[in-house]
Amino acid sequence: MITGGDVLSMLIPNGGWVITGNDYEGIQFFECEPITKKEFEDGFKVCQAWKDSQEAAKVANRKAILDRLGITAEEAALLLG
Amino acid sequence: MAAPLGFKTFATGDVLTAADTNGYLMQGVWVFADAAARDAAVTSPQEGNMCYLKDTNAVQFYSGSAWTAVGAASKVVQVVSGTTTTAVASSSSTFADTGITATITPTSASNLIMVFVVVATVFKQTNDTSANFRLVRGATTIARADTLLYTGGATPAIMASVPMNYVDSPATTSATTYKVTFNSNSNNAQVTVQFGGTTTSSIILMEVTP
């Protein structure tokens, strides 16, 4: 489920906001530039794709590091364990 | 009335003085119909004097400043509580309300307020922040819990519930509001309380006698 916090994380990645509930009226902009209600509501439509791409990038980065080290994910877990 | 002198074993031939009588023999438990009768009879009570009041069946001692019930324990005067399930997410270092709040009006300025808080399902969603919490009376921070859910970057996400208990002396009989605020230590990372909007955070305010 996409939350208002997810949308704000996408639109204002440097943070500085607080949201109570999931509505635009519950947003407080502290250390950031405010966005409009339309930008916020439109954000819900694209946020899942953004989250998926973030996760995919994370997985790709992890795989690239493991490939460079020449070890498996299980071996990496053992090292960190 | 004379101050109690303690215990003395009188020997045969001892002269019983007025001071002995007042300090030893008169230091039993005095029986009165009520507190008014006692106060009329004992106008200058001394520390250690004891009495029994027939109207309330109470045994009291004089502490040096007041008549106090023997074995008196704190009593709960009133209990007020508040709950919320509304999720609040923050990526700001500015403290914001969690929605956890309750207001109590103490019946006596000398009474204590016991505060019990549980912040439910606190979720740190990125690995470069931690959560700070404040228990606030009016606009005054009275307790803090800092750097919670810090993982040193090793774990990207972590959940926990946060208890905050505190015994407060507000010294007032005015309506007094307690609440919990929080922030995200790093401006660019998200912390959520009541994550999911279904779990219940609560605050219980209990007024007790000292």
Chai-1 contact restraints between the chains, C-beta under 6 A:
chainA,res_idxA,chainB,res_idxB,connection_type,confidence,min_distance_angstrom,max_distance_angstrom,comment,restraint_id
A,G5,B,A89,contact,1.0,0.0,6.0,A-B,restraint_1
A,G5,B,Q190,contact,1.0,0.0,6.0,A-B,restraint_2
A,G5,B,T192,contact,1.0,0.0,6.0,A-B,restraint_3
A,S9,B,Q190,contact,1.0,0.0,6.0,A-B,restraint_4
A,N14,B,N188,contact,1.0,0.0,6.0,A-B,restraint_5
A,G15,B,S91,contact,1.0,0.0,6.0,A-B,restraint_6
A,G15,B,N187,contact,1.0,0.0,6.0,A-B,restraint_7
A,G15,B,N188,contact,1.0,0.0,6.0,A-B,restraint_8
A,G16,B,S92,contact,1.0,0.0,6.0,A-B,restraint_9
A,G16,B,N187,contact,1.0,0.0,6.0,A-B,restraint_10
A,W17,B,S91,contact,1.0,0.0,6.0,A-B,restraint_11
A,W17,B,S92,contact,1.0,0.0,6.0,A-B,restraint_12
A,V18,B,S90,contact,1.0,0.0,6.0,A-B,restraint_13
A,V18,B,S92,contact,1.0,0.0,6.0,A-B,restraint_14
A,V18,B,A96,contact,1.0,0.0,6.0,A-B,restraint_15
A,I19,B,A89,contact,1.0,0.0,6.0,A-B,restraint_16
A,T20,B,V88,contact,1.0,0.0,6.0,A-B,restraint_17
A,G21,B,T86,contact,1.0,0.0,6.0,A-B,restraint_18
A,F30,B,S92,contact,1.0,0.0,6.0,A-B,restraint_19
A,F30,B,T94,contact,1.0,0.0,6.0,A-B,restraint_20
A,E31,B,S92,contact,1.0,0.0,6.0,A-B,restraint_21
A,E31,B,N187,contact,1.0,0.0,6.0,A-B,restraint_22
